[in-house]
Amino acid sequence: MENLEDFWSEVWDHFEIITHAPYASVLAERSMPGAVWFEGARINYTEHILRSLARHPDRVMVKSRSQTNGSINWTGARLTEEIERIQQGLIRHGIQSGDRVAGYLPNIPQTLATYLAVTALGAIWCCVPPEMGADGALGRIRQLEPSLLLAIDGYRWGDKQISKLEDLAAIRAELPDTHTVLLPYLDTSIDVSVAAQRSESYAVFTSERAEAITLPVPFEHPLTVLFSSGTTGAPKAIVHSHGGLLLEHYKAMGLHFDLTENDTAYWFSTTGWMVWTMGVSSLLVGAAVVLQDGDPNWPSLSGPWSQWAVMEETEATYMGTGSAYLAVCAHAGVRPGTTWNLSRLREIQCSGSPLAADVSGWVYDEISPGIMLAPTSGGTDICAAFVGGSPLSAVHAGEMACRPLGVAVDSWDAAGNTLRGKPGELVTTLPMPSMPVFFWGDHESERYHSSYFNTFDDVWRHGDWLVRTERDTWVITGRSDATLNRGGVRLGTAEFYAMLEGHPGVNDAMVTHFEQGGAMGQLLLLIVAGRTTDTEALERSVRSALRTQLSPRHVPDHVLFVRSVPRTSTGKRLEIPLKRLVQGAPRAVIDTGVLVNPQDLDDTIERVTQVLSLA
């Protein structure tokens, strides 16, 4: 990383960053936290999106597929028009640079246009998906005291109609100074004034149009706020900058993903996940984007709403999805390459959790032997990648191919020494442009510092166990705060899951360790199995496989069959929050609004507690 500043200067020039004032230096000094990038530059992220749309006014740039309102295609000119109309509504309500605007919106074109209209003005965007309840939404957006909220009335999820009007009323009651705009989505004939306490209708809000304004702002000016999952306390309000995401995403889209104006990029994401924000940036390089809203498993994994079916219909060339989704399809025997015409699909990028080796093999066997597979690990914290893939890097099953350009990632032991061949702390030794500028409300930066810089001085510690292999590929073996300590021997959770995800009869699993119960403590394995599964036989099979394929230390003290394991909507297992709840911590340690199956949590806690108390 001797040429870090030269590299980012080349990225700036290569992608022709529009600046309204020259910068004094690329990086004032290589310090963390607090690195100052491109000091003096005056830019706007959205100005670059609008430049791209202006080059493709008649081409379809947004392909929206929704279980609520069907298929919608917008050209570059149509998306620009919506941005302009929304922006006029914002201006009428006095929205200015630095004001916060919140969305309670799904993955639809209006959400995309609102994000761009808000940030073009220098105002700050945040969004929570409508599947989140009122408490979960308020735990996030209330921190920002937004001036304006845009929300829908409800949505369809598979064959279910879900009204959000009660949740919206609860949110409004807690945000009395926030103006609300209601977008009728589930019921387009809804009476806005009655349904949402005299909210302004989206039609009125967007009734005027004028040419879009893009306000030049400093490189570090807040663009959007992304929230952590809230699995270990109140969600962190992570503030990302115009310049940070502009440069990191140009690098990712144009170099690592090799997206061009000939591509159609499909990203499956909720509007609250960092993947959604990254997906929008496909527009920077002229690629069209596919937005999908609804249940991709309805009525089945091979149904017309599956991610594969939508990609066939929209002629997608690039796929961004969750590793967990690929694993579910692989273990269910789905055959995408023969069921759908995916001949245009050239790359799959997956994240959210490690991708097991057997699932990597399934991708090449069942989709295409010539596809580029790019398992990636990054985070909401940087809205970018720490390790991933590139068109010039070989792909090895169960591994990530490379460090992204300009990212000084390494694996360290507790003394700060580089490790090879065994897990160490994932660290970044040099600044990245997209590191958060601050956490909202963290006035003394105490939470920021404790989140990343409380282990090594001036070095970012992310909280993952990372293995650097002898061939310079990378493997995430689990969260370092979720490590299982069996009699002084550290066991990574990822090695359990790599074996269990391919084990016949195991639909899902979670492993956690409790210190009580002797020198070794108690290792607990939760398994989700099919309704007709012989659980006694499956338990014997799992124990045998763990003993022979891993080691005797990996064999759990208890195996408990449950309806579901606690996961977020992005596929993250919540081992530590579950452990803390079982140990008596208050419910505030976990935000049930982020859970896929919150109705199962109490039963799981009760059963785990009972098993441990009887041991």
C-alpha positions in Angstrom: 0.0 0.0 0.0 2.9 2.3 -0.7 0.9 4.1 -3.4 -2.4 4.5 -1.6 -2.8 8.2 -2.4 -1.7 7.7 -6.0 -4.3 4.9 -6.4 -7.2 7.0 -5.2 -6.1 9.9 -7.3 -6.2 7.6 -10.3 -9.7 6.5 -9.4 -10.7 10.2 -9.2 -9.3 10.9 -12.6 -10.4 7.7 -14.3 -14.1 8.1 -13.4 -14.0 11.9 -14.1 -15.2 13.0 -10.7 -17.0 16.3 -11.0 -15.6 18.8 -8.5 -16.6 22.5 -8.2 -13.3 23.3 -6.3 -9.9 21.7 -6.5 -8.6 19.5 -3.7 -5.5 20.3 -1.8 -4.4 16.7 -1.1 -5.7 13.2 -1.7 -5.1 12.2 2.0 -3.9 14.8 4.5 -2.3 12.1 6.6 -2.7 8.3 7.1 -4.4 8.5 10.4 -7.4 6.6 11.8 -10.0 7.6 12.9 -10.3 11.0 11.4 -8.6 10.7 8.0 -9.3 13.7 5.8 -9.7 12.8 2.1 -9.6 15.2 -0.9 -9.7 18.3 1.4 -11.1 21.3 -0.4 -13.1 19.4 -3.1 -16.8 20.3 -3.6 -18.8 17.4 -5.0 -22.2 15.8 -5.0 -22.8 12.0 -5.3 -26.1 12.4 -7.1 -24.7 14.8 -9.7 -22.8 11.8 -11.0 -25.9 9.6 -11.2 -27.7 12.4 -13.0 -24.8 12.7 -15.5 -25.1 9.0 -16.2 -28.9 9.2 -16.7 -28.5 12.1 -19.1 -26.4 9.9 -21.3 -29.2 7.3 -21.5 -32.5 9.2 -21.5 -34.3 6.6 -23.6 -32.8 3.4 -22.3 -34.6 1.5 -19.5 -32.5 2.1 -16.4 -34.8 0.8 -13.7 -36.7 -2.5 -13.9 -39.0 -2.9 -10.9 -40.7 -6.2 -10.2 -43.2 -6.1 -7.3 -45.7 -8.6 -5.9 -47.8 -5.5 -4.9 -48.0 -3.5 -8.1 -46.4 -5.7 -10.8 -43.8 -4.7 -13.3 -42.6 -1.1 -13.9 -39.8 0.0 -16.2 -38.3 3.5 -16.1 -36.0 5.1 -18.6 -33.2 7.4 -17.7 -35.5 10.4 -18.5 -38.3 9.0 -16.4 -36.2 8.5 -13.3 -34.7 12.0 -13.8 -38.3 13.4 -13.9 -39.2 11.6 -10.7 -36.1 13.0 -9.0 -37.0 16.5 -10.1 -40.6 16.2 -8.9 -39.7 14.8 -5.5 -37.1 17.5 -5.1 -39.6 20.3 -5.7 -41.8 18.8 -3.0 -38.8 18.8 -0.7 -38.0 22.4 -1.5 -41.6 23.5 -0.8 -41.3 21.9 2.7 -38.1 23.8 3.3 -35.7 20.9 3.2 -32.1 22.2 3.1 -28.6 20.9 3.3 -28.0 18.9 6.5 -31.7 18.2 7.1 -32.7 14.6 7.5 -35.3 12.8 5.4 -36.5 9.3 6.3 -38.2 6.6 4.3 -40.4 3.8 5.4 -40.4 2.3 2.0 -39.8 -0.9 0.0 -37.4 -1.6 -2.8 -39.3 0.3 -5.6 -38.4 3.1 -8.0 -39.9 5.9 -5.9 -37.5 5.0 -3.1 -34.6 5.1 -5.4 -35.7 8.5 -6.8 -36.3 9.9 -3.3 -32.8 8.9 -2.1 -31.3 10.8 -5.1 -33.6 13.8 -4.8 -32.8 14.3 -1.1 -29.0 13.8 -1.4 -28.8 16.1 -4.5 -29.9 18.9 -2.1 -27.2 18.1 0.4 -29.9 16.7 2.8 -29.3 13.4 4.5 -31.2 10.2 3.6 -32.1 7.2 5.8 -34.5 4.4 5.2 -36.0 1.4 7.0 -37.9 -1.3 5.2 -41.6 -1.5 5.9 -41.4 -5.1 7.1 -39.9 -3.6 10.3 -42.4 -2.8 13.0 -42.9 0.6 14.6 -40.5 0.0 17.5 -37.7 -1.2 15.2 -38.3 1.7 12.8 -38.4 4.3 15.6 -35.3 2.9 17.2 -33.5 4.0 14.1 -35.1 7.0 12.5 -36.0 8.8 15.7 -32.2 9.2 16.4 -32.0 11.6 13.4 -35.1 13.8 14.2 -36.1 13.8 10.5 -37.9 16.8 9.0 -39.8 14.7 6.6 -40.9 11.0 6.3 -42.1 9.2 3.2 -44.0 6.0 3.8 -46.3 3.5 2.2 -49.7 2.3 3.4 -48.8 -1.5 3.1 -47.6 -4.2 0.8 -48.0 -7.7 -0.4 -45.7 -10.5 0.7 -46.5 -13.6 -1.3 -50.3 -14.0 -0.9 -50.5 -11.9 2.3 -51.7 -8.3 2.3 -49.9 -6.4 5.1 -51.2 -3.0 6.2 -48.7 -0.6 7.7 -51.1 2.1 8.7 -51.1 1.2 12.4 -47.4 1.2 12.5 -47.2 4.4 10.6 -49.6 6.0 13.1 -47.4 4.9 16.0 -44.3 6.3 14.2 -46.0 9.6 13.6 -47.1 9.9 17.2 -43.4 9.7 18.3 -42.3 12.2 15.6 -44.8 15.1 16.0 -42.5 17.6 14.3 -42.0 15.4 11.2 -44.1 16.0 8.1 -45.4 12.8 6.5 -45.9 12.0 2.8 -48.0 8.9 2.1 -47.4 6.8 -1.0 -50.4 4.6 -1.6 -48.9 1.2 -2.6 -51.1 -1.6 -1.3 -54.3 0.4 -1.9 -54.0 3.1 -4.6 -57.5 4.4 -3.9 -56.7 5.1 -0.2 -58.0 8.3 1.4 -54.8 9.8 2.5 -56.3 12.3 4.9 -58.2 9.7 6.8 -55.7 6.8 6.6 -52.6 8.5 7.9 -53.7 11.5 10.1 -53.9 14.1 7.3 -50.7 13.1 5.6 -49.9 14.8 2.3 -50.3 12.5 -0.6 -47.4 11.5 -2.8 -49.3 12.7 -5.9 -49.6 16.3 -4.4 -46.0 16.2 -3.1 -44.7 15.4 -6.6 -47.1 17.6 -8.6 -44.5 20.2 -9.6 -41.4 19.8 -11.6 -38.3 21.8 -12.2 -34.7 21.0 -13.3 -32.8 19.1 -10.6 -30.5 21.0 -8.3 -27.2 19.5 -7.2 -25.6 21.3 -4.3 -21.8 20.9 -4.2 -20.7 19.8 -0.7 -17.4 18.9 1.0 -16.1 15.4 0.4 -17.0 14.3 4.0 -20.5 15.8 3.9 -23.1 13.3 5.1 -24.9 11.5 2.3 -26.9 8.7 4.0 -27.2 7.0 7.4 -27.1 3.2 7.6 -28.0 1.4 10.8 -26.3 -1.5 12.3 -28.6 -4.5 12.9 -29.2 -3.6 16.6 -28.3 -7.1 17.8 -26.1 -5.9 20.7 -28.0 -2.8 21.8 -29.4 0.3 20.1 -28.6 0.3 16.4 -25.6 2.5 15.5 -26.5 5.3 13.2 -23.5 5.1 10.8 -23.0 8.3 8.7 -21.5 7.8 5.3 -20.2 10.7 3.1 -20.8 11.8 -0.5 -17.1 11.4 -1.4 -16.6 8.2 0.5 -19.4 6.2 -1.2 -18.8 7.9 -4.6 -15.2 6.8 -4.8 -15.6 3.3 -3.2 -18.6 2.5 -5.3 -17.0 3.8 -8.6 -14.1 1.5 -7.8 -16.3 -1.5 -7.0 -18.7 -1.1 -9.9 -16.2 -0.1 -12.6 -13.2 -2.2 -11.6 -14.1 -5.1 -9.3 -17.5 -5.9 -10.8 -16.6 -4.6 -14.3 -20.1 -3.2 -14.8 -20.7 -1.0 -17.9 -23.6 0.5 -19.7 -24.1 -2.9 -21.3 -25.1 -4.5 -18.0 -28.3 -5.0 -16.1 -27.5 -5.4 -12.3 -29.9 -7.4 -10.1 -29.5 -6.7 -6.4 -31.8 -8.5 -4.0 -32.0 -6.3 -0.9 -34.2 -4.6 1.6 -33.9 -0.8 1.6 -32.3 -0.9 5.0 -29.3 -3.1 4.0 -26.0 -1.6 2.8 -26.4 -3.7 -0.3 -29.3 -1.6 -1.4 -27.2 1.6 -1.2 -24.4 -0.1 -3.1 -26.8 -1.4 -5.8 -28.0 2.1 -6.5 -24.4 3.0 -7.4 -24.7 0.6 -10.4 -26.2 3.7 -12.1 -22.9 5.5 -11.8 -21.3 3.5 -14.5 -24.4 3.4 -16.7 -25.7 -0.1 -15.8 -29.4 -0.6 -15.4 -30.7 -1.8 -12.0 -33.4 -4.4 -11.2 -35.4 -3.8 -8.0 -37.5 -6.7 -6.5 -40.1 -6.3 -3.8 -41.8 -9.3 -2.3 -41.2 -12.9 -1.1 -38.7 -14.6 -3.5 -39.6 -18.0 -2.0 -43.4 -17.7 -2.9 -45.0 -19.9 -3.8 -41.7 -21.9 -3.9 -38.0 -21.6 -4.5 -38.6 -22.5 -8.1 -41.7 -20.2 -8.5 -42.2 -17.2 -10.8 -41.0 -14.8 -8.0 -37.7 -16.6 -7.3 -34.6 -14.5 -7.8 -33.7 -16.7 -10.8 -37.0 -16.2 -12.5 -36.8 -12.4 -12.1 -33.3 -12.4 -13.5 -34.3 -14.4 -16.5 -37.3 -12.1 -17.2 -35.2 -8.9 -16.8 -32.2 -10.3 -18.7 -29.8 -9.6 -15.8 -26.1 -9.9 -16.4 -25.0 -9.4 -12.8 -26.4 -10.8 -9.5 -26.0 -9.4 -6.0 -27.6 -11.7 -3.4 -27.2 -13.3 0.0 -24.9 -16.3 0.6 -27.8 -17.8 2.7 -30.1 -17.7 -0.4 -27.6 -19.6 -2.5 -27.2 -22.2 0.3 -31.0 -22.7 0.6 -31.3 -23.2 -3.2 -28.4 -25.6 -3.3 -29.6 -27.8 -0.5 -33.2 -27.8 -1.8 -32.0 -29.2 -5.2 -32.9 -26.1 -7.2 -31.3 -26.2 -10.7 -31.2 -22.6 -12.0 -29.2 -23.2 -15.1 -31.7 -25.8 -16.5 -34.9 -24.3 -15.1 -34.3 -20.7 -16.4 -32.4 -19.1 -19.2 -29.6 -17.4 -17.4 -27.2 -17.3 -20.3 -26.7 -13.6 -19.9 -25.7 -13.9 -16.3 -21.9 -13.5 -16.0 -21.2 -12.8 -12.3 -22.7 -13.6 -8.9 -21.6 -11.6 -5.9 -22.8 -12.9 -2.6 -22.5 -11.6 1.0 -24.2 -11.5 4.4 -22.5 -14.7 5.6 -19.7 -17.0 4.5 -20.3 -19.1 1.4 -19.7 -22.8 2.0 -17.5 -24.8 -0.4 -20.2 -27.1 -1.4 -22.5 -24.2 -2.4 -19.7 -22.7 -4.4 -19.5 -26.0 -6.3 -23.2 -26.0 -6.8 -23.0 -22.6 -8.5 -20.7 -23.9 -11.1 -22.5 -27.2 -11.6 -26.0 -25.9 -11.7 -25.8 -22.3 -13.0 -22.8 -22.1 -15.3 -19.2 -23.4 -15.4 -18.0 -20.1 -16.9 -19.6 -17.7 -14.3 -17.6 -15.5 -12.1 -18.4 -16.2 -8.4 -17.4 -13.4 -6.0 -18.1 -14.2 -2.3 -17.6 -10.9 -0.5 -17.3 -9.7 3.1 -17.6 -6.1 4.0 -20.2 -4.4 6.2 -22.6 -1.6 6.9 -19.8 0.1 8.6 -17.9 0.8 5.4 -20.7 0.2 2.8 -18.0 -1.6 0.8 -15.9 -4.7 0.9 -12.9 -5.8 3.0 -12.3 -9.0 0.9 -14.0 -10.2 -2.3 -13.3 -11.0 -5.9 -12.1 -9.5 -9.1 -12.1 -10.4 -12.8 -8.3 -11.1 -12.5 -8.4 -13.4 -9.5 -8.9 -17.1 -9.4 -11.9 -18.6 -7.6 -11.4 -21.3 -4.9 -14.4 -23.0 -3.3 -15.1 -21.6 0.2 -12.7 -18.8 -0.1 -12.7 -15.1 -1.1 -10.3 -14.3 -3.9 -8.6 -11.1 -3.0 -8.3 -7.8 -1.0 -10.1 -5.0 -2.9 -8.0 -2.4 -4.5 -6.9 0.3 -2.0 -7.8 -1.9 1.1 -5.1 -2.8 3.5 -6.8 -5.7 5.2 -4.8 -8.2 7.2 -5.2 -11.0 9.8 -3.6 -10.3 13.1 -2.9 -12.1 16.4 -3.5 -10.3 19.7 0.0 -8.9 19.6 -0.5 -7.3 16.1 1.5 -9.9 14.2 0.4 -11.0 10.7 -1.0 -14.6 10.6 -1.2 -17.1 7.8 -3.2 -20.3 7.8 -5.1 -19.7 11.0 -7.8 -17.3 12.2 -6.8 -13.8 13.4 -8.6 -10.5 13.8 -9.7 -8.8 10.6 -7.9 -5.5 10.7 -7.4 -2.6 8.3 -4.2 -0.8 8.7 -4.8 2.2 6.4 -7.8 4.5 6.0 -10.5 3.8 3.4 -12.6 6.7 1.9 -15.8 5.1 3.0 -15.1 4.6 6.6 -17.9 6.4 8.6 -17.4 10.1 9.1 -19.1 9.7 12.5 -22.1 8.0 14.3 -25.1 10.2 14.7 -25.5 11.4 18.3 -22.1 10.1 19.3 -20.8 13.6 20.2 -17.5 12.6 21.8 -16.9 9.7 19.3 -16.8 7.3 22.2 -19.0 4.7 20.5 -17.2 5.1 17.2 -13.8 4.5 18.9 -15.0 1.6 21.0 -16.5 -0.1 17.9 -13.3 -0.2 15.8 -10.3 1.2 17.6 -10.3 -0.2 21.2 -8.1 -3.2 20.4 -5.2 -1.9 18.3 -4.0 1.7 18.3 -4.8 3.5 15.1 -5.9 0.3 13.4 -9.5 -0.7 12.5 -10.5 -4.0 14.1 -13.7 -5.2 12.5 -14.7 -8.1 14.8 -14.4 -11.0 12.3 -12.0 -13.9 12.4 -10.1 -13.9 9.1 -7.8 -16.5 7.7 -5.2 -15.5 5.1 -4.3 -18.7 3.2 -0.9 -19.7 1.9 -2.1 -18.7 -1.6 -3.3 -15.3 -0.5 -7.0 -16.0 -0.5 -9.2 -15.2 2.4 -11.7 -17.1 4.6 -14.1 -15.6 7.3 -14.5 -18.1 10.1 -17.0 -16.2 12.2 -17.4 -13.3 14.5 -14.5 -12.9 16.9 -17.0 -12.0 19.7 -18.9 -15.2 18.9 -15.8 -17.5 19.2 -16.4 -20.8 21.1 -13.8 -21.4 23.7 -13.7 -25.2 24.6 -11.2 -25.7 27.4 -8.9 -23.0 26.1 -9.2 -24.0 22.4 -10.9 -21.5 20.1 -13.4 -22.9 17.7 -14.7 -20.7 14.9 -18.5 -20.9 14.2 -18.0 -20.9 10.4 -16.4 -24.3 10.4 -19.5 -25.7 12.1 -21.8 -24.1 9.6 -19.7 -25.2 6.6 -20.2 -28.8 7.6 -23.8 -28.5 8.8 -25.1 -26.6 5.8 -24.3 -29.5 3.6 -25.5 -32.2 6.0 -28.7 -34.1 4.8 -31.7 -33.2 6.9 -30.3 -30.0 8.4 -32.3 -27.0 7.1 -30.6 -24.4 9.4 -28.4 -24.4 12.4 -26.8 -22.2 15.1 -24.1 -23.0 17.6 -23.2 -21.2 20.7 -21.2 -21.8 23.9 -22.0 -21.2 27.5 -19.2 -21.1 30.1 -21.0 -22.8 32.9 -20.9 -26.6 33.3 -17.3 -27.5 34.0 -13.9 -26.7 32.4 -15.2 -27.2 28.9 -18.4 -25.3 29.4 -21.5 -26.3 27.4 -21.7 -26.3 23.6 -25.2 -26.0 22.3 -26.4 -26.8 18.8 -29.8 -25.6 17.5 -31.1 -27.4 14.4 -34.0 -26.7 12.2 -35.2 -29.9 10.5 -38.1 -31.0 8.3 -41.4 -31.9 9.9 -41.1 -35.6 9.0 -37.4 -35.9 9.9 -36.4 -38.6 12.4 -34.6 -36.2 14.8 -32.9 -38.9 16.9 -31.3 -40.4 13.8 -30.4 -36.9 12.5 -28.8 -36.0 15.9 -26.7 -39.2 15.8 -25.6 -38.4 12.2 -24.7 -34.8 13.0 -22.7 -35.8 16.1 -20.8 -38.4 14.1 -20.0 -36.0 11.3 -18.8 -33.3 13.6 -16.5 -35.8 15.4 -15.0 -37.3 12.3 -14.9 -34.2 10.0 -13.9 -31.6 12.6 -12.8 -33.0 16.0 -14.2 -34.4 19.3 -14.2 -30.9 20.7 -16.7 -29.8 18.1 -19.3 -32.4 19.3 -22.1 -30.4 21.2 -23.1 -31.2 24.7 -26.8 -30.5 23.7 -28.6 -30.7 20.4 -32.0 -28.9 20.4 -34.5 -29.0 17.5 -36.3 -25.7 17.1 -38.7 -24.1 14.6 -36.2 -21.5 13.5 -32.9 -20.0 14.6 -32.6 -16.2 15.2 -31.5 -14.6 12.0 -31.8 -11.0 10.6 -33.4 -10.4 7.3 -29.9 -10.3 5.7 -29.1 -13.8 6.9 -26.9 -13.0 9.9 -27.2 -15.5 12.8 -27.6 -13.9 16.2 -25.5 -16.2 18.4 -24.3 -13.6 20.9 -27.7 -11.9 21.4 -29.4 -15.2 22.0 -26.7 -16.2 24.5 -27.1 -12.9 26.4 -30.9 -13.3 26.5 -30.6 -16.8 27.9 -28.2 -15.5 30.5 -30.9 -13.0 31.7 -30.0 -9.8 29.8 -32.9 -7.4 29.1 -34.8 -7.8 25.8 -33.2 -4.5 24.7 -30.1 -6.4 23.7 -31.9 -7.5 20.5 -34.2 -5.6 18.2 -36.9 -8.1 17.3 -37.7 -5.8 14.3 -34.7 -7.2 12.5 -35.6 -10.9 13.0 -37.0 -13.1 10.2 -39.1 -15.1 12.6 -39.6 -13.0 15.8 -42.5 -15.2 16.9 -40.2 -18.1 17.6 -37.7 -16.3 19.8 -39.4 -16.7 23.2 -39.9 -20.4 22.7 -36.3 -20.8 21.7 -35.0 -18.9 24.8 -37.3 -20.9 27.1 -36.2 -24.3 25.7 -32.4 -23.4 25.7 -32.7 -22.1 29.3 -34.4 -25.4 30.4 -31.8 -27.6 28.7 -29.0 -25.7 30.3 -30.6 -25.7 33.8 -31.1 -29.5 33.6 -27.5 -30.2 32.6 
